[in-house]
């Protein structure tokens, strides 16, 4: 399991200011647009924008 706080701390320590990507499997057979909202929420949480 990935420790996202440790990863984001390491990125901050190096001064990284570039793009991040999120790879996700396709769990929504009937509502594919839900993936957009789930991915956005996950990235916000990983980056500390929401808890």
Phi and psi in degrees as a GROMACS rama.xvg file:
@    title "Ramachandran Plot"
@    xaxis  label "Phi"
@    yaxis  label "Psi"
@TYPE xy
-84.2054  136.031  UNK-2
-93.1406  92.1815  UNK-3
-61.7695  -37.0758  UNK-4
-59.7807  -38.7643  UNK-5
-67.4665  -38.6909  UNK-6
-65.766  -47.6392  UNK-7
-66.947  -34.1285  UNK-8
-63.7847  -42.8585  UNK-9
-64.5191  -39.7417  UNK-10
-62.9036  -41.6841  UNK-11
-64.9916  -40.0686  UNK-12
-62.9079  -32.5424  UNK-13
-84.3996  -9.36342  UNK-14
82.0329  14.238  UNK-15
-62.1811  130.943  UNK-16
-131.254  16.9128  UNK-17
-86.4862  -161.799  UNK-18
-81.3012  153.349  UNK-19
-121.259  146.967  UNK-20
-121.137  157.759  UNK-21
-126.889  118.024  UNK-22
-100.159  130.462  UNK-23
-142.891  143.188  UNK-24
-75.8169  171.117  UNK-25
-101.747  87.9361  UNK-26
-90.2887  -5.4205  UNK-27
-112.075  86.4759  UNK-28
-65.5203  -35.0068  UNK-29
-101.425  -17.7681  UNK-30
-134.06  69.8433  UNK-31
-61.4228  -25.8045  UNK-32
-66.2712  -18.8704  UNK-33
-63.5484  -26.9003  UNK-34
-61.3321  -36.1237  UNK-35
-61.5204  -47.7336  UNK-36
-67.2448  -41.0988  UNK-37
-64.7839  -42.9721  UNK-38
-64.5792  -43.9913  UNK-39
-60.8668  -45.3753  UNK-40
-62.7042  -43.4422  UNK-41
-62.5405  -44.3191  UNK-42
-64.4715  -40.419  UNK-43
-58.8538  -43.0581  UNK-44
-68.0963  -43.1386  UNK-45
-61.981  -39.5553  UNK-46
-85.9487  4.25802  UNK-47
76.7171  20.0656  UNK-48
-87.7189  -10.4174  UNK-49
-160.443  149.326  UNK-50
